[in-house]
Amino acid sequence: MKQQPNPTVEQKTEMFRICASLTNMFISIHLIRVDERSGDLIIVAGEEIQAAINKQGEVDYSD
């Protein structure tokens, strides 16, 4: 079994901020995963929310 890459400190910090904001708005978080190809941390939540956090902690929201 291939080991999942570890998120950076910047990714973890941004993930916590985003997840706290989502749960404060009662939005369900469906998936949190590190993309093996890019190293981005992916968050899928609610009906249409998807966020990708790169290794530097920069967030890209897409729908």
PAKEDREN-609840 format. One record per residue (C-alpha): residue in one letter; residue number from 0; y, z negated, x. Coordinates in Angstrom, 1 decimal, m for minus. Layout:
N
+------+-----+--------+--------+--------+
! rest !  nr !     c2 !     c3 !     c1 !
+------+-----+--------+--------+--------+
!    a ! NUM !      Y !      Z !      X !
...
+------+-----+--------+--------+--------+
END
This chain:
63
+------+-----+--------+--------+--------+
! rest !  nr !     c2 !     c3 !     c1 !
+------+-----+--------+--------+--------+
!    m !   0 !    0.0 !    0.0 !    0.0 !
!    k !   1 !    3.4 !    1.1 !    1.4 !
!    q !   2 !    5.9 !   m1.8 !    1.8 !
!    q !   3 !    9.1 !   m1.6 !   m0.2 !
!    p !   4 !   12.3 !   m1.4 !    2.0 !
!    n !   5 !   14.4 !   m4.5 !    1.9 !
!    p !   6 !   18.0 !   m4.3 !    0.4 !
!    t !   7 !   20.9 !   m5.1 !    2.7 !
!    v !   8 !   23.1 !   m8.2 !    2.2 !
!    e !   9 !   25.9 !   m5.9 !    0.8 !
!    q !  10 !   23.4 !   m4.5 !   m1.7 !
!    k !  11 !   22.2 !   m7.9 !   m2.8 !
!    t !  12 !   25.8 !   m9.2 !   m3.2 !
!    e !  13 !   26.8 !   m6.2 !   m5.3 !
!    m !  14 !   23.6 !   m6.4 !   m7.3 !
!    f !  15 !   24.2 !  m10.0 !   m8.2 !
!    r !  16 !   27.8 !   m9.2 !   m9.3 !
!    i !  17 !   26.6 !   m6.3 !  m11.5 !
!    c !  18 !   23.7 !   m8.2 !  m13.0 !
!    a !  19 !   25.8 !  m11.3 !  m13.8 !
!    s !  20 !   28.4 !   m9.0 !  m15.5 !
!    l !  21 !   25.7 !   m7.3 !  m17.5 !
!    t !  22 !   24.0 !  m10.5 !  m18.7 !
!    n !  23 !   27.4 !  m12.0 !  m19.6 !
!    m !  24 !   27.8 !   m9.0 !  m22.0 !
!    f !  25 !   24.2 !   m9.6 !  m23.3 !
!    i !  26 !   23.0 !   m6.2 !  m21.9 !
!    s !  27 !   19.3 !   m6.1 !  m20.9 !
!    i !  28 !   18.4 !   m5.2 !  m17.4 !
!    h !  29 !   15.3 !   m2.9 !  m17.4 !
!    l !  30 !   14.8 !   m2.1 !  m13.7 !
!    i !  31 !   15.9 !   m3.1 !  m10.2 !
!    r !  32 !   14.4 !   m1.1 !   m7.4 !
!    v !  33 !   15.1 !    0.2 !   m3.9 !
!    d !  34 !   14.8 !    4.0 !   m3.7 !
!    e !  35 !   12.4 !    4.7 !   m0.8 !
!    r !  36 !   14.1 !    8.0 !    0.1 !
!    s !  37 !   17.7 !    7.0 !    0.2 !
!    g !  38 !   17.6 !    3.2 !    0.6 !
!    d !  39 !   19.9 !    2.9 !   m2.5 !
!    l !  40 !   19.3 !   m0.1 !   m4.7 !
!    i !  41 !   19.0 !    1.2 !   m8.3 !
!    i !  42 !   19.8 !   m0.8 !  m11.5 !
!    v !  43 !   18.9 !    0.5 !  m14.9 !
!    a !  44 !   20.3 !   m1.4 !  m17.9 !
!    g !  45 !   21.1 !   m1.2 !  m21.6 !
!    e !  46 !   20.9 !    2.2 !  m23.3 !
!    e !  47 !   22.6 !    4.4 !  m20.7 !
!    i !  48 !   23.7 !    2.3 !  m17.7 !
!    q !  49 !   22.5 !    3.3 !  m14.2 !
!    a !  50 !   24.0 !    2.1 !  m11.0 !
!    a !  51 !   23.1 !    3.0 !   m7.4 !
!    i !  52 !   24.2 !    0.7 !   m4.6 !
!    n !  53 !   24.2 !    2.3 !   m1.2 !
!    k !  54 !   23.5 !    0.3 !    2.0 !
!    q !  55 !   27.2 !   m0.4 !    2.5 !
!    g !  56 !   27.4 !   m2.0 !   m1.0 !
!    e !  57 !   29.3 !    0.9 !   m2.6 !
!    v !  58 !   28.4 !    1.4 !   m6.2 !
!    d !  59 !   28.0 !    4.8 !   m8.0 !
!    y !  60 !   27.6 !    4.6 !  m11.8 !
!    s !  61 !   26.0 !    7.5 !  m13.6 !
!    d !  62 !   24.9 !    8.2 !  m17.1 !
+------+-----+--------+--------+--------+
END
